[in-house]
Amino acid sequence: MTADLAPLPAESIEHGEVFTRPWVVELILDLAGYRSDLDLASLTAVEPACGTGAFLGPMVARLSASCREHGRRLQDAARAIRAFDLLGRNVEASRRLVEKVLLDDDWPSEEAVAAATAWVREGDYLLDQRYDDTADFVLGNPPYIRLEDVPSSRMAAYRAACPTMTGRADVYVGFFEVGLRSLKDGGVLGFICADRWMRNQYGRYLRQLISDGYSVDATITMHDVDAFEEQVSAYPAISVLRRGEQGTAVVADTKRSFGPKDAAAILPWVRQGSVASVLSENYEIARLPHWFKGSDSWPSGTPGRLAMIEDLNDRFPLLEDKGTGTRVGIGVATGADSVFITTNDAEVEPERLLPLSMVRDTVSGDLAWSGHYLVNPWDSTGCLVDLDAHPRLRRYYERHGEVLRRRYIAEKRPANWYRTIDKIDHRLTEQPKLLFPDMKLTVHPVLDEGGLYPHHNLYYIVSEAWDLRVLGGLLLSRVAQIFIEAYAVKMRGGTLRFQAQYLRRLRVPRPEMISDRDRALLAQAFDERDSAAATIVAARVYGIDPGLVV
């Protein structure tokens, strides 16, 4: 199948080889349930990128012990392992390792050689593996190969074989997809791999695939742990996924000091189905009733905070809600702010100037208009104005015609060369709205009581049911901050992106469920910009332990 495809450069494969420390491998095998007390000879385990055998050696050792325990011959395990690698020298190294493990366990030499040859093969797992539902386990450390290191012909084949591999997805996304699709009902995939796919845009189809037919049994974040034989910046996490209905989910976060003793300590907790969370010096672990659904980014955070978010997701509606007429949006994008935004109110007809709120107007927490206007090409019906009826506007736009006509939107629609990218909804101007600067360290809602239209660096919330000062108090609290921290993209220095897609993930109680006293206290906290006071009331309103949100 791969004969006509350009091979992956050996240096890119070698760059993608990140070998896992033995104690981490043993932890993954244990979490996935690949144990010698099972009759492993009757099951099939796949290692999709075996390298020189970091996973394969311990797997063979467990298989050998299982055969001894269950009275199996080695020939009975002929289909028990399928291991792949692209490099011939890795295949040979893995076969020698398999032989050594078996010989050390006193299997006959000819049987060890035959097993090694049968179990380890040279090939491209993404293209040679079939979706045949024959795998009980898929275990390993997928290669870290960037898209730009893959020849175009092979990448096209990868994309055709792996529909989840979209955008700038790393090749490991395909290993997740192929591995999952090859599982039997109840089969388990256990990988250690970068966890960026859980939150980045390129992972959305993989997240949806998992939500539609698989269970997230465990995820253990190991970003700072010395999990590999060499230092890499890979943001690794252990993911244990099962083909079947979603059940409870174990989630753990580790510190740099997490090691073999800690790995041994968490296994009994996982196996016993403990529900009480554990916070130790080196890790925190909790069990969630279920995992997060859909293709939207999965939240990040400590196990305790993830449990809180899941609880609030179950008990409260989303902020954006038709029942309350609450809507999240973004201000106007122009494609040429230097032309469309001005502080000079004398250049065009007064009716063509729309007062505009800017990020700088929100700094203090009270809206302080800085005198900026949108040079507005839209009438009240949402149509472009006739420039012949507005000669000063025409002259102004023509003076900047080269800039305006160079924009993509103008090239696409030459007759409408003077339009902004977004239309203006004039109803929004007079509506009260909460404004959120795009980038901020902490949640920063600011009330516009009406009269200004937001710039595109501001997101807004409008509502038919909420007193926006009360809602602003809720959103000023640490509860809202934790939601945003869990979902939002983090910039350098910890700056958060308060974008509409993240604001829409917020959960809030129905307005009528908040007592008059708490409504007054939330409004007061908002007016006084008192996040601590807002957090105390919010914790009571949400019915959560205040200690979880400090």
C-alpha positions as CSV (number, residue, x, y, z in Angstrom):
1,M,0.0,0.0,0.0
2,T,2.9,2.4,0.7
3,A,5.3,1.3,-2.1
4,D,4.5,4.3,-4.3
5,L,4.7,6.9,-1.5
6,A,7.7,9.0,-0.8
7,P,9.3,7.6,2.4
8,L,9.5,9.6,5.6
9,P,13.1,11.0,5.9
10,A,15.0,8.9,8.4
11,E,16.0,12.0,10.3
12,S,12.4,13.0,10.9
13,I,11.6,9.5,12.2
14,E,14.6,9.7,14.5
15,H,13.5,13.1,15.6
16,G,10.1,11.7,16.4
17,E,11.5,8.8,18.5
18,V,11.1,9.8,22.1
19,F,11.7,6.7,24.3
20,T,9.7,6.2,27.4
21,R,11.2,5.3,30.8
22,P,10.5,1.8,32.0
23,W,8.4,2.8,35.1
24,V,6.2,5.0,32.9
25,V,5.6,2.1,30.5
26,E,4.7,-0.3,33.4
27,L,2.2,2.3,34.7
28,I,0.5,2.6,31.3
29,L,0.3,-1.2,30.9
30,D,-1.2,-1.5,34.4
31,L,-3.7,1.3,33.8
32,A,-4.7,-0.2,30.4
33,G,-5.2,-3.6,32.1
34,Y,-2.5,-5.5,30.2
35,R,-1.6,-7.8,33.1
36,S,-0.1,-11.3,33.2
37,D,-3.0,-12.7,35.3
38,L,-5.1,-12.4,32.1
39,D,-4.8,-15.0,29.4
40,L,-2.9,-12.7,27.1
41,A,-2.2,-15.4,24.5
42,S,-5.9,-15.3,23.6
43,L,-5.8,-11.5,23.2
44,T,-4.2,-9.1,20.7
45,A,-2.0,-6.2,21.7
46,V,-0.7,-3.7,19.1
47,E,2.4,-1.5,19.5
48,P,2.0,0.9,16.6
49,A,5.5,2.5,16.7
50,C,7.8,0.1,18.6
51,G,11.1,1.9,18.1
52,T,13.7,-0.2,19.8
53,G,11.2,-1.8,22.2
54,A,10.6,0.5,25.2
55,F,7.0,-0.8,25.3
56,L,7.5,-4.1,23.5
57,G,10.0,-5.5,26.0
58,P,7.7,-5.2,29.0
59,M,4.7,-6.4,26.9
60,V,6.5,-9.5,25.9
61,A,7.6,-10.1,29.5
62,R,4.0,-9.9,30.7
63,L,2.8,-12.1,27.8
64,S,5.5,-14.7,28.7
65,A,4.5,-14.7,32.3
66,S,0.8,-15.1,31.3
67,C,1.6,-18.1,29.1
68,R,3.4,-19.8,32.0
69,E,0.6,-19.0,34.4
70,H,-2.1,-20.2,32.1
71,G,-0.3,-23.3,30.8
72,R,0.0,-21.9,27.3
73,R,2.6,-22.8,24.6
74,L,4.4,-19.9,23.0
75,Q,2.8,-21.0,19.7
76,D,-0.6,-20.3,21.2
77,A,0.4,-16.6,21.3
78,A,1.2,-16.3,17.6
79,R,-1.3,-13.4,17.2
80,A,-0.9,-12.0,20.6
81,I,1.3,-9.0,19.6
82,R,1.5,-6.9,16.5
83,A,4.3,-4.4,16.5
84,F,5.1,-1.9,13.7
85,D,8.0,0.4,12.9
86,L,9.1,2.3,9.8
87,L,12.8,1.8,10.3
88,G,14.3,-1.6,9.4
89,R,17.0,-1.2,12.1
90,N,14.4,-0.6,14.7
91,V,12.6,-3.7,13.6
92,E,15.8,-5.7,13.9
93,A,16.6,-4.2,17.3
94,S,13.0,-5.0,18.6
95,R,13.2,-8.5,17.3
96,R,16.5,-9.1,19.2
97,L,15.0,-7.7,22.3
98,V,11.9,-10.0,22.0
99,E,14.2,-13.0,21.6
100,K,16.2,-12.0,24.6
101,V,13.2,-11.6,26.8
102,L,11.8,-15.0,25.8
103,L,15.2,-16.7,26.0
104,D,15.7,-15.3,29.5
105,D,12.4,-16.8,30.4
106,D,13.6,-20.2,29.2
107,W,11.6,-20.5,26.0
108,P,13.2,-22.6,23.2
109,S,15.5,-20.6,20.9
110,E,13.6,-21.6,17.7
111,E,10.3,-20.6,19.3
112,A,11.7,-17.2,20.5
113,V,13.0,-16.4,17.0
114,A,9.8,-17.4,15.3
115,A,7.7,-15.3,17.8
116,A,10.0,-12.3,17.3
117,T,9.7,-12.5,13.5
118,A,5.9,-12.9,13.6
119,W,5.3,-10.2,16.2
120,V,7.5,-7.4,14.8
121,R,7.1,-6.1,11.3
122,E,8.4,-3.2,9.2
123,G,5.5,-1.0,8.0
124,D,3.6,2.2,8.3
125,Y,0.9,1.6,11.0
126,L,-1.3,4.5,9.7
127,L,-1.5,2.9,6.2
128,D,-1.0,-0.8,6.8
129,Q,-3.3,-1.3,9.8
130,R,-6.9,-2.3,9.0
131,Y,-9.9,-1.2,10.9
132,D,-10.7,-4.8,11.6
133,D,-11.8,-4.5,15.2
134,T,-9.3,-7.2,16.3
135,A,-7.2,-5.4,18.9
136,D,-7.8,-5.8,22.6
137,F,-5.0,-3.3,23.4
138,V,-3.2,-0.6,21.5
139,L,-0.2,0.5,23.6
140,G,2.7,2.8,23.1
141,N,4.2,6.2,22.5
142,P,3.2,7.6,19.1
143,P,6.0,9.4,17.2
144,Y,6.3,13.2,17.4
145,I,6.6,14.0,13.7
146,R,5.6,17.5,12.5
147,L,3.6,17.8,9.3
148,E,6.3,19.8,7.6
149,D,8.6,16.8,7.9
150,V,6.2,14.5,6.0
151,P,6.4,14.3,2.2
152,S,3.2,15.7,0.5
153,S,2.3,12.4,-1.1
154,R,2.5,10.5,2.2
155,M,0.7,13.2,4.1
156,A,-2.2,13.1,1.5
157,A,-2.4,9.3,2.1
158,Y,-2.4,9.9,5.9
159,R,-5.2,12.4,5.6
160,A,-7.2,10.1,3.4
161,A,-6.7,7.2,5.9
162,C,-7.3,9.4,9.0
163,P,-10.1,11.9,8.7
164,T,-9.4,13.3,12.1
165,M,-5.9,14.5,10.9
166,T,-6.9,18.0,9.9
167,G,-5.2,21.4,9.8
168,R,-1.8,21.4,11.4
169,A,-2.3,18.2,13.3
170,D,0.7,16.3,14.4
171,V,1.0,12.8,13.0
172,Y,0.2,11.4,16.4
173,V,-3.4,12.3,15.9
174,G,-3.6,9.7,13.2
175,F,-2.1,7.1,15.6
176,F,-4.9,7.8,18.1
177,E,-7.6,7.5,15.3
178,V,-6.3,4.3,13.8
179,G,-5.7,2.7,17.2
180,L,-9.1,3.5,18.4
181,R,-10.9,2.3,15.3
182,S,-9.0,-1.0,15.5
183,L,-10.2,-1.8,19.0
184,K,-12.8,-4.5,19.8
185,D,-15.7,-3.6,21.9
186,G,-14.2,-3.1,25.4
187,G,-10.7,-2.8,23.9
188,V,-8.3,-0.3,25.4
189,L,-5.8,2.2,24.0
190,G,-3.0,3.4,26.3
191,F,-0.7,6.1,25.0
192,I,1.8,8.6,26.4
193,C,1.7,11.5,24.1
194,A,1.5,15.3,23.9
195,D,-1.9,16.4,25.1
196,R,-2.3,19.5,22.8
197,W,-5.0,17.6,20.8
198,M,-7.3,17.8,23.8
199,R,-7.5,21.6,23.5
200,N,-6.2,22.8,20.2
201,Q,-8.4,23.3,17.1
202,Y,-6.7,20.5,15.2
203,G,-7.9,18.0,17.7
204,R,-11.6,18.7,17.3
205,Y,-12.4,15.7,15.1
206,L,-10.5,13.4,17.3
207,R,-12.4,14.7,20.4
208,Q,-15.6,14.1,18.5
209,L,-14.6,10.6,17.5
210,I,-13.9,9.8,21.1
211,S,-17.1,11.3,22.3
212,D,-19.2,9.4,19.8
213,G,-18.0,5.9,20.7
214,Y,-15.3,5.7,23.3
215,S,-14.7,6.3,27.0
216,V,-11.9,8.4,28.5
217,D,-11.0,6.1,31.4
218,A,-8.0,8.0,32.6
219,T,-5.8,11.0,31.8
220,I,-2.6,11.8,33.7
221,T,-0.9,15.0,32.9
222,M,2.9,14.7,33.2
223,H,4.1,18.0,31.7
224,D,7.1,18.4,34.1
225,V,7.8,14.7,34.8
226,D,11.0,13.1,33.6
227,A,9.0,10.5,31.6
228,F,11.4,10.0,28.7
229,E,15.0,8.9,28.3
230,E,15.9,12.3,26.9
231,Q,14.7,15.8,27.7
232,V,11.9,17.0,25.4
233,S,9.3,19.7,25.5
234,A,6.4,17.6,24.6
235,Y,3.7,18.4,27.2
236,P,3.1,14.6,27.7
237,A,0.1,13.0,29.3
238,I,-1.0,9.4,29.7
239,S,-4.4,8.7,28.0
240,V,-6.3,5.5,28.6
241,L,-9.3,5.3,26.2
242,R,-11.7,2.4,25.9
243,R,-14.2,1.4,23.1
244,G,-17.5,1.6,24.9
245,E,-19.9,3.8,26.8
246,Q,-18.3,6.6,28.9
247,G,-18.0,5.7,32.5
248,T,-16.2,7.4,35.3
249,A,-12.9,9.1,34.4
250,V,-9.7,9.2,36.5
251,V,-7.9,12.5,36.1
252,A,-4.5,13.2,37.7
253,D,-2.0,16.1,37.6
254,T,1.6,15.5,38.6
255,K,4.6,17.5,39.7
256,R,8.1,17.3,38.5
257,S,9.0,15.0,41.5
258,F,6.4,12.4,40.5
259,G,8.2,9.0,40.1
260,P,8.0,5.2,40.3
261,K,6.8,5.2,44.0
262,D,4.0,7.6,43.2
263,A,3.0,5.5,40.1
264,A,2.8,2.4,42.4
265,A,0.7,4.4,44.9
266,I,-2.0,5.5,42.5
267,L,-2.7,2.0,41.0
268,P,-4.6,0.6,44.0
269,W,-6.6,3.8,44.2
270,V,-7.6,3.4,40.5
271,R,-8.3,-0.3,40.7
272,Q,-10.4,0.0,43.8
273,G,-12.7,2.5,42.2
274,S,-12.0,5.1,44.9
275,V,-14.0,8.3,44.6
276,A,-12.3,10.3,47.3
277,S,-9.7,12.6,45.7
278,V,-6.1,12.4,46.9
279,L,-3.8,15.4,47.1
280,S,-0.2,14.4,47.8
281,E,3.1,16.1,47.7
282,N,3.8,14.9,44.1
283,Y,0.3,14.5,42.5
284,E,-3.4,15.1,42.7
285,I,-5.9,12.5,41.6
286,A,-9.7,12.5,41.4
287,R,-12.5,10.4,39.8
288,L,-15.0,12.2,37.7
289,P,-18.6,10.8,37.2
290,H,-18.0,11.1,33.5
291,W,-15.9,12.9,30.9
292,F,-16.6,16.0,28.8
293,K,-18.5,15.5,25.6
294,G,-18.3,16.9,22.0
295,S,-15.7,18.3,19.8
296,D,-15.1,21.5,21.8
297,S,-11.8,21.8,23.6
298,W,-11.6,19.8,26.8
299,P,-10.8,21.7,29.9
300,S,-7.5,21.7,31.7
301,G,-6.7,22.2,35.3
302,T,-6.2,20.4,38.6
303,P,-8.4,17.3,39.1
304,G,-10.3,19.2,41.8
305,R,-11.2,22.0,39.5
306,L,-12.1,19.7,36.6
307,A,-14.4,17.9,39.0
308,M,-16.0,21.2,39.9
309,I,-16.4,22.2,36.3
310,E,-18.0,18.9,35.4
311,D,-20.4,19.3,38.4
312,L,-21.4,22.8,37.3
313,N,-21.8,21.6,33.7
314,D,-24.2,19.0,34.9
315,R,-26.2,21.3,37.2
316,F,-26.4,24.7,35.4
317,P,-27.3,26.0,31.9
318,L,-24.8,27.7,29.6
319,L,-24.4,31.4,29.7
320,E,-25.6,31.9,26.1
321,D,-29.3,30.8,26.4
322,K,-32.4,31.4,24.3
323,G,-34.6,31.2,27.4
324,T,-33.0,34.3,28.9
325,G,-32.1,35.9,25.6
326,T,-28.5,36.0,26.6
327,R,-26.1,36.2,23.8
328,V,-22.3,36.5,23.4
329,G,-20.7,38.4,20.5
330,I,-17.7,40.3,19.2
331,G,-17.4,43.9,18.2
332,V,-17.0,45.1,14.6
333,A,-14.0,44.0,12.5
334,T,-13.2,46.5,9.7
335,G,-10.2,45.2,7.9
336,A,-8.7,48.7,8.0
337,D,-8.9,50.2,11.5
338,S,-6.6,53.1,10.5
339,V,-9.3,54.2,8.0
340,F,-12.5,53.3,9.6
341,I,-11.7,54.4,13.2
342,T,-11.2,58.1,13.9
343,T,-11.3,60.7,16.7
344,N,-11.9,63.5,14.2
345,D,-15.7,64.2,14.2
346,A,-15.5,66.8,11.4
347,E,-14.3,64.7,8.4
348,V,-17.6,63.1,7.4
349,E,-21.3,63.8,7.9
350,P,-22.2,63.5,11.6
351,E,-24.8,60.8,11.0
352,R,-22.0,58.6,9.6
353,L,-20.1,58.6,12.9
354,L,-20.8,55.8,15.3
355,P,-19.4,56.1,18.8
356,L,-17.1,53.2,19.4
357,S,-15.9,51.6,22.6
358,M,-12.3,50.5,22.7
359,V,-10.2,48.2,25.0
360,R,-8.6,51.3,26.5
361,D,-12.0,52.6,27.6
362,T,-12.4,49.6,29.9
363,V,-9.1,49.7,31.9
364,S,-10.5,51.2,35.1
365,G,-13.5,48.8,35.2
366,D,-15.8,51.8,34.5
367,L,-16.4,52.6,30.8
368,A,-14.7,55.8,30.0
369,W,-15.2,56.7,26.3
370,S,-12.0,57.9,24.6
371,G,-13.8,59.7,21.7
372,H,-13.3,57.1,19.0
373,Y,-15.8,56.8,16.2
374,L,-16.5,54.2,13.5
375,V,-16.7,55.9,10.1
376,N,-19.9,54.0,9.4
377,P,-20.9,52.8,5.9
378,W,-24.1,51.0,7.0
379,D,-27.6,52.4,7.3
380,S,-30.1,51.3,10.0
381,T,-31.5,48.5,7.8
382,G,-28.1,46.8,7.4
383,C,-27.5,48.1,3.9
384,L,-24.5,50.0,2.6
385,V,-25.2,53.7,2.3
386,D,-25.3,55.5,-1.1
387,L,-22.1,57.4,-1.3
388,D,-23.7,59.9,-3.7
389,A,-26.0,60.9,-0.8
390,H,-23.0,61.5,1.5
391,P,-20.3,63.5,-0.4
392,R,-18.0,64.0,2.5
393,L,-18.1,60.3,3.3
394,R,-17.3,59.5,-0.4
395,R,-14.4,61.9,-0.4
396,Y,-13.0,60.4,2.8
397,Y,-13.3,56.8,1.5
398,E,-11.8,57.8,-1.9
399,R,-8.9,59.4,-0.2
400,H,-8.2,56.0,1.4
401,G,-9.3,54.0,-1.5
402,E,-6.1,52.2,-2.2
403,V,-6.0,50.8,1.4
404,L,-9.7,49.9,1.3
405,R,-9.7,48.2,-2.1
406,R,-6.6,46.1,-1.2
407,R,-8.5,44.2,1.5
408,Y,-9.7,40.7,0.8
409,I,-13.3,41.6,1.4
410,A,-13.1,44.4,-1.2
411,E,-11.4,42.2,-3.7
412,K,-14.1,39.6,-3.2
413,R,-16.9,42.2,-3.6
414,P,-15.5,45.1,-5.7
415,A,-18.8,46.9,-5.8
416,N,-18.8,47.1,-2.0
417,W,-15.2,48.2,-1.7
418,Y,-16.0,50.6,1.2
419,R,-17.7,48.1,3.5
420,T,-16.4,46.9,6.8
421,I,-15.8,43.2,7.2
422,D,-18.7,43.0,9.7
423,K,-22.1,44.6,9.2
424,I,-23.3,46.9,11.9
425,D,-26.3,45.9,14.0
426,H,-27.5,49.3,15.1
427,R,-29.8,47.8,17.8
428,L,-26.7,46.8,19.7
429,T,-25.6,50.4,20.2
430,E,-28.3,51.3,22.6
431,Q,-28.4,47.9,24.3
432,P,-26.8,47.6,27.8
433,K,-24.0,45.1,27.5
434,L,-21.1,43.7,29.4
435,L,-17.8,44.2,27.6
436,F,-14.7,41.9,27.9
437,P,-11.3,42.9,26.6
438,D,-9.9,40.1,24.4
439,M,-6.6,39.6,26.4
440,K,-6.4,40.0,30.1
441,L,-4.8,38.2,33.1
442,T,-8.1,38.0,35.0
443,V,-11.8,38.2,34.0
444,H,-12.7,41.9,33.6
445,P,-16.4,42.6,32.8
446,V,-17.2,46.2,32.2
447,L,-20.8,47.6,31.8
448,D,-21.8,49.7,28.8
449,E,-25.3,51.0,29.8
450,G,-25.9,51.8,26.1
451,G,-24.7,54.3,23.5
452,L,-21.4,52.8,22.2
453,Y,-20.7,50.1,19.7
454,P,-17.9,47.6,20.6
455,H,-14.6,47.4,18.6
456,H,-13.5,43.9,17.5
457,N,-11.0,43.6,20.4
458,L,-14.0,43.6,22.8
459,Y,-16.4,40.7,23.3
460,Y,-19.9,41.5,24.7
461,I,-22.8,39.9,26.5
462,V,-26.4,41.1,26.1
463,S,-29.4,39.7,27.8
464,E,-33.2,40.1,28.0
465,A,-33.5,38.6,31.5
466,W,-30.3,39.4,33.4
467,D,-29.6,42.5,35.4
468,L,-26.2,43.0,33.9
469,R,-24.7,44.2,37.2
470,V,-25.8,41.0,38.9
471,L,-24.4,38.9,36.0
472,G,-21.3,41.1,36.0
473,G,-20.8,40.2,39.7
474,L,-21.0,36.5,38.9
475,L,-18.6,36.9,36.0
476,L,-16.2,38.9,38.1
477,S,-15.9,36.0,40.5
478,R,-13.2,33.3,40.7
479,V,-15.8,30.7,39.4
480,A,-15.8,32.4,36.0
481,Q,-12.1,32.8,36.1
482,I,-11.6,29.1,36.7
483,F,-13.9,28.3,33.7
484,I,-11.9,30.6,31.5
485,E,-8.6,29.3,32.7
486,A,-9.7,25.7,32.0
487,Y,-10.8,26.4,28.4
488,A,-9.0,29.5,27.1
489,V,-5.8,29.7,25.1
490,K,-3.0,31.1,27.4
491,M,-0.6,33.6,26.0
492,R,2.9,34.4,27.2
493,G,3.0,35.6,30.8
494,G,-0.3,33.8,31.6
495,T,-2.5,36.3,29.7
496,L,-5.9,34.7,28.8
497,R,-7.9,35.1,25.6
498,F,-11.5,36.0,26.6
499,Q,-13.0,35.0,23.3
500,A,-16.6,34.3,22.6
501,Q,-16.0,30.5,22.3
502,Y,-14.7,30.4,25.9
503,L,-17.3,32.8,27.3
504,R,-20.0,30.6,25.9
505,R,-18.6,27.7,28.0
506,L,-19.5,29.5,31.2
507,R,-22.3,28.0,33.3
508,V,-24.6,30.3,35.3
509,P,-27.8,29.8,37.4
510,R,-31.1,31.0,36.1
511,P,-31.6,34.6,37.2
512,E,-34.7,33.8,39.1
513,M,-32.9,31.2,41.2
514,I,-30.7,33.9,42.9
515,S,-32.2,35.4,46.0
516,D,-32.8,39.1,46.2
517,R,-30.1,39.4,48.9
518,D,-27.5,37.6,46.7
519,R,-28.5,39.7,43.7
520,A,-27.9,42.9,45.7
521,L,-24.5,41.6,46.9
522,L,-23.4,40.5,43.4
523,A,-24.3,43.9,42.0
524,Q,-22.5,45.7,44.8
525,A,-19.4,43.5,44.3
526,F,-19.5,44.4,40.6
527,D,-19.8,48.1,41.2
528,E,-16.9,48.0,43.7
529,R,-14.8,45.7,41.5
530,D,-14.5,43.4,44.5
531,S,-13.7,39.9,43.0
532,A,-13.3,38.4,46.5
533,A,-16.7,39.5,47.6
534,A,-18.2,38.3,44.3
535,T,-16.5,34.9,44.7
536,I,-18.0,34.4,48.2
537,V,-21.6,35.0,46.9
538,A,-21.0,33.1,43.7
539,A,-19.8,30.0,45.7
540,R,-23.1,30.2,47.7
541,V,-25.2,30.6,44.5
542,Y,-23.5,27.7,42.8
543,G,-23.6,25.5,45.9
544,I,-19.9,24.8,45.9
545,D,-17.2,24.8,48.6
546,P,-15.5,28.3,48.6
547,G,-12.2,26.6,49.2
548,L,-12.4,25.2,45.6
549,V,-12.3,28.6,44.1
550,V,-9.8,30.6,46.1
